[in-house]
């Protein structure tokens, strides 16, 4: 297992490359939290423990790269919706 963390605007991104069950490879996972949460709201904005329907990446680097790109895409799409 490998994990990385990053900040993107008002969000904190946690991504992971987890050992794939029943086989070789790694699955990608992500959690996106709001840094400045609204009182009474849970800071977690997104969570997916098995990105790409559990696709098995050959290396942890590939899984982490995919998860980070997906997290940033989710944040951009959410930010665009809130700007309207």
N, C-alpha and C positions, 0 to 999 in steps of 0.2 A: 504494500500500500504506500502511496505517496500523496501528499497534500500540498496545496499552494493557497496563498491568500493574496488578495489585491483590493484596492479601493478604486471605485469608478463613480465620480460625482458624489451623490449622497448615499451610496451603497457600498457595502463591504461584501466581497465575493470570496467564498470558500469553495475550492474544487478539489476533487479527489480522483485518483486512479486506484480502483479497488480490484483485488484479485477476483477474476471471474469465477463464479461457481461452476462446477462440473466441466472444467476444461481450462485450457491455457489461455492467457491473455488477461486483459484488464477491462473493466467497465468504467465509464465516466459518471461522476456524480457532482452535483452542485447545490450550494445553498447561497442565497442572496439575502442579506439583511439590510434594512434601512439603518443608516448611521444615526439619524435624528428622527426617531420614531414619534408618532403622534401619541399623546397620553391615552392609555386605555387600549391601544392597538399593539398587536404582536409585532416585533421588529422584523420577523421573517417575511420577505416578499415572495420568494420563490424557493422551491425545493424539488429536486428530482434525483432520486437515488439510482436510477438506471436509464441514463440518457440514451437516445437513439435505440430505444426498445431493447436495451441490454446488449447492444453490439459489442463484440469483443475486439478491442484494439490490441495490436501486437506488442506495443510498448507502453509504459506508463506515460512517457512524454506525449505520445499521440493522444491518449485519453485526456490528459490534463489540458493539452492545447484545444481539443474539441470542446471540453467543458467550459474553459475560459471564454472562448469565442461565443458559445451559446449563451453564457451568462451576460456578456456584454450586449449581445443582440436582444435579449429579453429586456435589459435596462433601457436600451435605446428605444425599443418599441413602446415600452411603458411611458417613457419620458415624452415621446411624440404624442401619445394619447392624452397625457395630462396637459400638454401645451395647447390643445385645441379648445 
